[in-house]
C-alpha cells in the first residue's frame, strides 16, 4: 500500500476516533466500494498500438452519485486514485453537496501525445468504463493533465455509445457543450481565497507576502494569477518537462500574466526569460509565507 492511501485511511481513523463512531464506520470508509483497472489500446500516429492503464475508484455514494476528476499523469496508480476518491467523499460532505467520492486516472504524460492520440486515449477510457458512469451514478470532471477539451471528447463518446444526450454525465465541459462559466478558474480562485484568509489570520499584509506554487497547469496557473491580482508576490513555481522536475525562481516576483502567455506556445517553464532555475530541494526550502 502506498503512503498516499495510508494517509487517507489514517485520516479516516482519526476522524472516527474523535467522533466516537463505531469500528464499522471505519471499515466501511477505509476502502472504495468499487474500483476499476482497465487497459486502453491506442493507435499512435506512427501506426503502432500502445496500451495505457486507466483507473476509476468509486468510494462512497451514500449521499449521491460518485463525483471526481480524471487525472492524466505518468505517476497515476490505483492507490493514488483510491486515496483521491476517499478525499472527494469528504470534500463533498464538508461543503454539504449531495455527491459521493470518485476519482479516475490514466497513467500517461499527456504532453508527449499528439492531439489525435490524446483524443483516442480519452475516448478509449470512456469505452472501457461507460457502463459505470451516468449523471445519477458517477460524474467525472477534469483534473491534473486533463481539461475541457478532454471532457468534450469523453462526453461525446459516452453519448455516442448510449445513443442519447446526457450532458450531465461529465462536468468541466466547454461552455457551448453545457459547461459552467468560471469553471476553469474556480479551483485556483478557491486556493487564493483560502490563502487570503490565512494571511488575515496571521495578520500578514498581502502586499508583503510571498508564495511558492507547485505546478502551473490549470489550477496552478490560475492560483498564481489570482495571487498576483491579490498583490501576493509569487517568487517560485515548480514544474516539470519531459520527466525532469525543477522550479523557476525570481526574488522580486514572477510576472504571471506574461508567463501564462508564454506557456501557450512553450511548455518548458525553464525557457521563460528573467528567471533562475532551481532544484526541488531548494524549492521546498524557500522562506515564503505561502
Secondary structure, DSSP 8 states (H G I E B T S, - for coil): --HHHHHHHHHHHHHHHHHT--HHHHHHHSS-SEEEEEEEEEE-TTS-EEEEEEEEEEEE-SSSSEEEEEEEETT--HHHHHHHHHHHHHHHHHHT-S-EEEEEEEE--GGGS-HHHHHHHHHHHHHHHGGG-BTTTEEEEE-TT--HHHHHHHHHHHHHHHTS--GGGB-S--GGGT--TTHHHHHHHHHHHHHHHHHHHTT--GGG-EEEEE--SHHHHHHHHHHHHTT-EEEEEEEEETTEEEEEE-TT---HHHHHHHHTT---GGGSTT-EEE-HHHHHT-----
